[in-house]
């Protein structure tokens, strides 16, 4: 090989390695930096219980938790079921054990963290305390660890990007591109939900509601990719991939939880399709829709913007009429 060829190969190899290292760092970062940040907890029990727990948690994890008192055990359970809190403590004045409340279906990583940290904090305040962990919203029998929704997110988003890329690069009109996006979104939502809910028994709730959420995720990602691809061809498809997957997926907190990402990245990630879609699906499937509204609006905005980009790409490439 001549010197010019060697230089080109060396440059290409270095560029590929640099891209690979950047991707590894980007996707590993959420797990490496996972920590509680103002996780909302509720406490029901005798006067002073919330104060002593907050003090113990503040000493062990400064800034990690926000503790609020509630009137009763049922109020604490309701707070978890309505996603107003991620965990809780129910203490009794008698001899019964103190209960640590978690909701694994909402976030396995957060539930595991609380099942470790809260009993330790309670025993720090009272070494003789008997503590039991109660899973208020447990995942279905087919998904004992609550990991299936997050695991399904990667192929769902990658497939949606592929749909958008094909629409942009193979089809020539906005109507054809949008028709493909809508067809794949609707059919993909129905088929994926059938696999997750009826096949794997990993989702609960309404089949059609779950399918609607997944269809919205597919449509948001595919429409955005197709719109950007229609405007700028391959660079546009690359931008769609970067926005919806390379940036959106790490910020979704799927490997841990968006609540465990360093501020403000967890909140920012909820505005991107992967994060919004995962939390909307969990809310609809396991929490009767509580906590889903803002995420569904975020997905709808991505879908609308993608559709407008599709229309803009069609207008831009339309032949200009001339007189004579």
HELIX and SHEET records of a PDB file:
HELIX    1   1 UNK A    3  UNK A   32  1                                  30    
HELIX    2   2 UNK A   49  UNK A   60  1                                  12    
HELIX    3   3 UNK A   73  UNK A   81  1                                   9    
HELIX    4   4 UNK A  108  UNK A  125  1                                  18    
HELIX    5   5 UNK A  148  UNK A  170  1                                  23    
HELIX    6   6 UNK A  174  UNK A  193  1                                  20    
HELIX    7   7 UNK A  194  UNK A  199  3                                   6    
HELIX    8   8 UNK A  207  UNK A  241  1                                  35    
HELIX    9   9 UNK A  242  UNK A  247  3                                   6    
HELIX   10  10 UNK A  248  UNK A  252  1                                   5    
HELIX   11  11 UNK A  258  UNK A  260  5                                   3    
HELIX   12  12 UNK A  265  UNK A  269  1                                   5    
HELIX   13  13 UNK A  273  UNK A  286  1                                  14    
HELIX   14  14 UNK A  293  UNK A  317  1                                  25    
SHEET    1   A 5 UNK A  65  UNK A  69  0                                        
SHEET    2   A 5 UNK A  39  UNK A  44  1                                        
SHEET    3   A 5 UNK A  87  UNK A  90  1                                        
SHEET    4   A 5 UNK A  98  UNK A 102 -1                                        
SHEET    5   A 5 UNK A 131  UNK A 135  1                                        
END                                                                             
